[in-house]
């Protein structure tokens, strides 16, 4: 291809101005049926010729679609598929109950339309495969707040299973790609499936399996019947440094292909060194826990240089180096996990008891809820607590409060005084505060508890 001046600008303009296909519009349906019939008829002729030579096994199959999906608008990133919903009879005043579910059905019906058209043209049903891409493959935004169907562009795994075709997936090995594929296949009875597109590297350039042989084994050893090795610029010098090409055309990969074609068993090598799945797990852990760790430890100045280094390496796609820095960040966080700048000072009963009483006020009534057995157990403890408070026997009152909290399964609260370590009041002043505390808010709420427990004033 000769790239003319302004080619990229023209290409960008073209993508912005093209209207994306509406899968169930009458014109599209007619075109798919026509093209599918033509292609299917030609395949039938070629397959018949192979059969006369006894080589029909060379026809592996045909895929209907290429990562079939309803994506987003190229320019605004807004969701699409609303015209398709109108073709299904929905309007602004008569919307679907589940817009994602309806659009998923549009995708599946379109895939079935293509497969049935190929079959009507003469392609054996068992040689027709679909192609969707539902695994992460490093292409999703980690913080995207959208439904699962939108994350996978409305091509949820279930659309890959139909009587019209057999399942096919993109299988770029980043993160848990194969685990997700195996789980979906097993859920639907373990039918034969294909890798419709992929090679042993992620679209982010993150390394995949330890070897190309392992990559192939992850598929052929787990029910796959065909693997489409995908790359750009194979042969020649034009794209010699393309990372897809390096993964697909390197000497180890060529040896793996030869081993497969000889019919020798493919070996799944255990991951050594860098693991894309493990790296993603580390990054998620850092994203989730680092803000809280900084707030608790106060070590932002220590953390930021490592985080900036990690972000830079990820941006530059230096995955192995980024993995080591992620380990440093996690080690730093683990070393201070659960530690505060200073240990809390011991609290007094005057500080602890009000918080416990308030906890009982909040939870006891709901815990009893008219249950006779619970009511009987709580009544005795509440009488004791009430008596000890009136007598200002704080130690025994706290014991009674602890017994109530244990009974209702509530955690003992930490009073604010313990966290802030204020100067302690003199015993007489503390007693006066307790009388004020319990004579006000506690006794008002206590009446509700007494009413629930049917306590008398005696």
N, C-alpha and C positions, 0 to 999 in steps of 0.2 A: 504494500500500500504506500502510495506517495502522499505525504502529509503536506498539504498546501498551506501557505501563510494564513493565519487566522483559523486554522482547522479546529483547535481546541475551543475557541470562542464560538465557532459555528456549531460544534458538537454540544456545548453547554446550552446554546440557544435552542437547539433541536429538542433536547430533553425537557426544557422548560415549557416548550410550546406543544409538544405531543400530548394528545389526550390518551390516558391509559385505557386499556381494553376493559369494556364492560362484558363480563363473561356470559351473561344470559340475554344480551340484546339479540333481536332476531337476525341481524346481519352477521354477527359473530357466530351464532349457532349454525347458520347456513354455510358459512365459510369453513368452519371446522368439519362439518359433515362432508363437504365436498373434498377438502384437502385430505381428510382422513381416509376417505374412500379411494382416492387416487394413490396415496402412499401405500395403503394396505394392499391394493391390487398389484402394485409393482413388487412389493415384498413377497406376495403369494407366487408370482411368476419366478422370482429368484429362488425361493424356497423349493419350488417344484424342480427347478434345474439342479439344485443341490441334492435332492432326493434321488434323482436319476444317477448321480455319481456316488451315492451312498455317503454323502457328506452333510446331511441335514443338521448334524450336531454342531456345525460351524455357525449356525444362526443362533446367537445367544439370546436375542430379543430386541424389542424396540421400546423406547420410553415415550410416554405421552406427556408432554409438558417439560418445562425446565424450571425447577424450584417454583412450582405453581403457587400463587399467593395473591392476596389483595393487599398491596402495600399502602404507602402513604403518598400524598401529593409531593412531587419532586421539589417544589419551591416552598410550600408552606408547611409540609410535614403533617398536614391534617389527614385524618383517616378517610378512606374511600369506600366505595361499595354501596352508596346510597341509591344510585340509579338502578343497580341490580335489585335492591329492595323494592323499588317502585315496580320493576318488572314482575316481582313476586306478589304484587297486589297491595303493598303497604304505601301509606301516604303520611303527611304531617299530622293529619287528624286520626289516622289509623296506624300508629307505629307498631312494630313488632314487640312482643313481650321481652325478647332477648335478642338484641341487635347483633351481638357477636355470633350467637347460635345460627341465626338466619344467614349471616354472611359466610359462616363455615359451610353451611349446606350449599351455598352458591359455588364455593370452591370445589366441593366434592362432586357436584353435579356436572361442573365443567370438565373435571378430570374424567368422569365416567363417559361424558359425551365424546371426548377424544378417543378413549379406549374402545368404545362401542363402534365408532366410525372406522377405526383400524380393523377391528374384528369383522365388521360387515364387508370390508374390502378383502378379507381373506387371511388375516394374521391369526394364528392360533392364540386362544385366550391365555394359555399358560406362558406365552412369550411376550405378553404386554405388561409393562411396569409403569408405575407412576414415579414422580420425583418431587419430593418436598424437602424443606430444610427447617427442621424444628429445634435442632440443638443450638446451643449458644454460639460456638465457633469463634468466640471473641468479638462478635459484631454487635452485641447488645449493650446498651447503656446500663451500668449496674444500678443506677438510682432511678430508672424509668418507672414512673408511677402510672401504670396502665394495666389493663387486664392481660391474662396469659395469652388469650387469642390474639390481641394486638401485638404482644411481644413476638409472636411467631408469624405475624402478618396473616392472620386468620387461617393459616394452614396448620391446624392442630394435628397431633399425631394420628388421631382417629380417622382423618380423611384418607390416610394411606391404605386403609383396609376396605376392600370392596370386592364383589363378585366380578366386577368388570376388569380388574387389573390386580397385579401383585405389588407389594410395597417396595418403594425405593426411596433412599434418603441421601442427602449430602453428608459426608462423613469426615470432614476435616477434624483431625484429632486434637482439639483443645479442650481442656477441662474434662468433663464427664461424658463426652460425646458417645463413646461406645456403651457405657453403662446405661445411658438414657435409651439408646437404640435397643439394647438387649431387653430392657424392661418392657418397652412397648411391644416388641415382638412376642415376648413370653405372654404378655397380657392378652394377646389375640391368637393364642394357640400355636405359636412358633411356626408360622408359614415360611416358605422360602422367600428371600428378599434380596435386594441388590444395593450396592453402593452406586448410586446414580452419578455421583460427582465427588471427587476428593483426591487428595494425595497426602503424603506424610509430612504436612506442615500446616499450620493454621493460617487463615487469611491475614492475621496480624503479624505473620512471620515467626510466631512462637513455635519452637520445635515440637514435633509430635511424638510418635512412638520411638523407642530406642533405635529401631532399624526399620527399613521398608518391609523386610520379611515379617516383623512383628505387626506392622500395620495391615498387611494382607491377611495375616493369620487371625487378627482380631475380627475379620469378616468371614473368611472362608471356614474357619474353625467354629463359627457360630451361626451357621445356616445360610450364609450368603451364597448365591449361585452365580453372581456376576459382579465385577468391580470395574468401574470406569475411572481410570487414572487420568486426572485432569491437570493440565498445565498450560503455559503460554510459551510460544516461541521455540518449540522443540526443533533442534537441528539448526545449523548455521551459527553465525556470530552475533546476530542482531540483539538477542536477549540473553546472552550468555550468563549474566549476573542476576537474572530474575530468580527470586528465592523459590518460587514454585518449580521452576525448571531445575534448579539445583537439587531439590528434593526428589524429583521424578527421574532425573537423568544421570544421577551419580553412579559410580561403579557398584556400590553395595546394592542400590535399587535394581540395576540391571541384572545382577546376580540373583536377586530375589525373584525377579520375573522368570528367569531361566529355570530356577528351582521349581517354581510352581508349574511351569509348562512341562517339566520332566515328570510331574506327578508325585514329587517327593513331599513328605509332610512339612508343613510350615510351623516354625517354632515361635511361640509368643515369649519374647524375652522380658524379664522383669525390669521395671524402670530403675535405672541407676543414675545418680546425679540429678539433673534437672527434671522436674515433673510439672507439666502445665497444670494438672489438676491440683497438685499440692500448692503450687504458687498462687493459684486463684483463691484457694482456701485461706492462705496466709494474708492475702490482700483484703479479703472480706473481713477477716478478724481484726486487722489493723483499722479498717474503715469504721467498724462497729465499736471498737473498744478504746481507740486512742483518745478521742475527745474526753471521755470520762476519766481516763488515766491521767491526762494532763491536768484536768480540773482538780483531781484528788491529790496528785503528787506535787503540782506546781512546777514541773520540770519542762515547761514549754521550750525554754532556751536550749535545753539539752536535746530535745526531740526534733526541733525544726530542721537543723542541718541534715539529719538522717532522712527526714521526710522529703525535703527538697531534693536530696540526692536520689532517693527512690523514684520520685516523680520524673526526674530528668532521665533516668535510665529506662523507665517504662516508655517515655515519649520517644526515646532513641531506639526502642525495641531491643535493648541489650538485656535480654531476659535472664540469662544466667547470673549476670552481675546484680540485676535487680533482685533476684531471688536471695542472694547473699545479704543484701542490705535489708530486705524484709526480715530475714532471720535476726539481724542485729536489732531492729526495732522491736521485735517480739521478745527478744532476750532482755532488752532494756525494760520493757513493760512488765515482764514476769519478775524481774529482780525486785521491783517495788510494789508488786501487786499486793493489795490488802494492807499496805503500810500507810499510815498518816504521818504528817510532819511531827506531831507530838502525841504521846499517849494520853487518852482522856483521864482526867483526875477522878478519883473515887468520889461517888456521890453519897449524900446523906439520905436518911429515911424521909426527912422533910422535903427533899428534892424529888425523890422517887415516887412517893405515895400519891401526890396529886395526879401525875400522869397515868398511874395505874387505875385510879378511880375513874378518870375520864374515859379510859379504854373500856372499862366495865359498862359505863353509861351507854357508850356507843353500841356495844355488841351483845349485851346480855339478853335484852328483850327479844331481839331477833333470834337468838340461839334457843330460847325457851319455846316460843311460838306455840303455846298451848300444849306442849308435850308434858304429860303428867309425870313421867319418870324424871325428865330434866328439871321440871319444876320442883320436885321433892328434893333433889340433890342440891339445887341452887338455894332453896329457902334457908336451909340450915347455915350455909356459908354466909349468906347475906345478913342473917340475924347477928352472927358473930362479928362480921365486919362493922355493922351498925353500932353494936355495943362497944367495940374497941375504940371507934372514932369518938363516941360520946364521952368515954372515959379518958380520952387522949392518950391511950396506950398505943403509941404509934408503931412500935415494933410488932406487936401482935396484930394490929390492924393491917400492916403490910403483909404479914403471913397469911391473913384471911384473904386479902386482895390477890395475892399470888395463887392461892388455892382456887379462887373463882376463875382467874385467867387460865389456869391450867385446865380447869373443868371445861371451859368453853373453847379450849384449843387456840387461844390467842397468844401472840408473841408479847413478851413483856416490853413495854415501850421504853425508849431511852429519853429521859427528860432533857429539855433544853439546857437546864442548869448543868447537866453533866457534860454537854458538848462545849459550853462556854466557860465553865469553871469560874463562876462568880464567887465573891466573898461569902462565906457561910454566915447565916443569921445566928444570933444567940438563941438558945433553946426557948426562952420565953417569947421572943419575937416570932420564932418559927411556929410556936403553938398558936399565937394570935393569928398568924397568917393562915394556918390550917383551919382554925375555927371559921375564919372569914370565907376561905375557899369552900369548905364543906358545908357551911351554913347557908351558902348561896347557891351556886351553880350545882353543887352535888346534890343537896337536899331536894331541889326542884326536880332534877332528873331522877333522884332516888325514889320519889313518890311514884313515878311511872313504873319503875322496876318493882316496887312493892305491890303496886296494883296488879301487875302481870303475875307476880308470885303469890298474890292473895295474902300478903302479910298484913298483920294488924299493927296497931300502935303499941301493943303490949310488948 
